[in-house]
């Protein structure tokens, strides 16, 4: 034990005390990785937990939920009355409303069977307390609100609560205040609970409920009862386990969440490379000490443990710092991620922060484990040091060189595996092999990096031969001489920059594709939806009677009522069923078909033949194509429809089946409208038309109307906001990688003190040595950048060709934004040269006499 | 103000009286009435001679449907009750507007079993963890309209009334199933159906209601509205149904009613009269009404929110000097603190 203490002090503690600055960078790298990991993991967990929490709060003790695409007709409840002998059932009406005022917000509405609902959900009143006051809750029009919600909006029993539900202004009365427990927990308490009839009136949906929750008595066979329910239920209604809603919501944002996770892991990976870098530098630097200690009788295991402890120390310090940073970062990440989810996927979703502890613990474990893992290889290298020949620096490089052949072979194997993985299909709609391919490319990069470094260092000499100036020869010598260590720096940089370049290409390609798509799709002049409190998405639907009102207005040429409902196929895979007026499409087009046929003709024929159009993501996910049939659960049972064509769609990654409105109305008693597209008459000023519509509907309806240009701008704005988080993560990864170059160079400079001294002694000037170091930095940066471009191309191909189509189902036209790519590369090159400034200064400041003495 | 309300009351009275009650339509629900209830009470005996009492009530308060089922087993000293609350929804709770057909979950009361059965036999069904009751009730007397043309005044206000119909004697046969064991039961039941605005008159503290079935084939319904200051409201009244012949209204001046003892509920701490002495002078009737068991209190926190005593009683009486027997169901409300029944607007 005493011996180990000596080894540890000589190899780790002593150097760290003498030069604490050297461990700062890896600690910082780990810290940033841990912080980013914790923040992203926390944000993702919060999203999932919010969905699950909301679903479980609303589902309560439910065993099954009965739902229908357009709700459950109230008279169909009679089919369930046999359940009273073996359990109970509780119908509920769900919907959303917008509360106005200075800060509009979206709330959920839940209408239940008062009294009977207690079998399923817990609703606990805190106010009013008296029985007489509670009896008044029985009167229609009053809603219950959660205590935090009431506090935030200054509500108390008896107060009126103006709201907009389905585009119609209404006034509810606050009947009571609920404890934040049971169902009131859903969406963090942003929920209005009322009786079923009041909810139907508020939402304008008489005669229907949205779900029926079924709770069975203990001991009753779930499967037998499920069969019996299905036998008795009218066709078109489905029976689901209660978790389905949460699973569906979670699935909607799964691809988005996974991309974030992947980027967060990238940051940590770069941090881990920094640790490996730092420890291998330490091993190299301390080879003489290791050899001496070995000569003095220190065992291999002691040396291994000492370096492992160093890695652990760096990991612990970095993780501790990262956790502190993570506290702040997670707040920002939660706001950004939650905002994106509610803007794009589920407008009414309120993402509440999950407990931080899990994310913190997980990222801490990852940070420490990764740091230790990163140390394993350098520490093993240290044990290979033999007592005598290692007294001279650099011999580890000789050992490394001998293994080159094996590394190249492994790198080739990794690339081959990546190629194979990129051909594999998605696993359960998830691009598992695509992401594996990315990991394999990263591995190949790390394996091939030392070879690249040596190749890069020999190139200038080979091309320029004798004309290469002395400084250049020096620099290439420096660079190639430490290919092992520089290889780590280069691969870290190549990985971070390559991923960034790939993201730049991917984002630019998708953005351009979406822009072109929006141009060709958004043909209408005005777009009308129910007031959504300033949100981009759809909150609530419009009553059907608005259709003739708008259609009959002066200056309106045509109106296309759009209806979209979430549904699922027989296996429970979610998709969107939509309806539009194909007669309007037949006139105006606006549905770009994959095969380039004229959408007007296809829409006209589909309308006549009762066929449907499907979106590209639907075609991919469900393996459908033009001419095949799709099955849709209608109120008259499942029905097959022939696919007339596949259209491009980037608005929804679940996939959409769209049919003519008249066909939809013959299948579903669901005349409400999600949004209305208005074509103005020729020569009609759209601004004036909007004012006219707003004036004509004021008081009766609360509408949000966008012009064509506003809508296009909004689509791109949403797009850019979605990728804002991505950008922040890329910037962090690059910064960490550049720090890695600075670290590697500084370490080399310190290590080469003796060579510098020798060089100075034989006549090299301080300026020449500084230039050589700067040149080395440039070479490192350039090699890294070149490798990054290769890696970036591979990553782009995987992202656009494999991961994106598999997770979103979108065809994206490749677009290479040369200027941003060059900008990023130039920035990294400049940063790497800057990273050579400090090492250059160290190198040139070497006192030749002292250095020679050391030699 | 008072004159105005009396005028109003008069106008309403006329309007209400002008629509005659007819059956089976008026055994069904009346959507224009805010409050409505269908009430069955009865005395049953199993083949081994064991006596039971039951109460099954379906309430409707606007769109809310509530139900109470109580089962008294005096020989075991057991009293149990269940309650249900729902909005009126298909398959969940509701009432037909055409005929007697009211249900709450799987409890129901109908005037026929299937579509083809002749009307007139009431079918009752209720289930609780204590047991499952299924009864067929055959009316032994035609429906009785209480008050003037079936309108029972409860107080001076325009809304202080209800439409009140009873079938005072039905023969009951059926089953009581406990733990998979079926017992044949038979006995006598009483049916009440009331609908109206439902407000408790101003100044009222609660009521005592008696449904007495005497062994001479006659029945007596008595209804005492207690005032907050003590004493009976002048709107307290009753109806006597002789063994044969038309029913007649009993005015409260004709009645003397005194509680002989009290019972304090261990659940609600309310003190209820326990044994009554009743005399109706014009009928030469003197009776002692005593509960088959003291604790027949319902505290219906999950439905109406009202705590009341409703129980099976035995009757020892003298009619014109002749000793007769009888059975009764008694309901006492408004004894548990300020716990006043009735649903205010």
Interface residues (C-beta under 8 A of the other chain):
Chain A: X74 X75 X76 X77 X78 X79 X80 X81 X84 X85 X88 X89 X91 X113 X114 X115 X116 X118 X131 X132 X134 X135 X138 X139 X140 X195 X196 X197
Chain B: X61 X62 X63 X64 X66 X84 X85 X86 X87 X89 X90 X91 X92 X93 X105 X106 X127 X302 X303 X305 X339 X343 X344
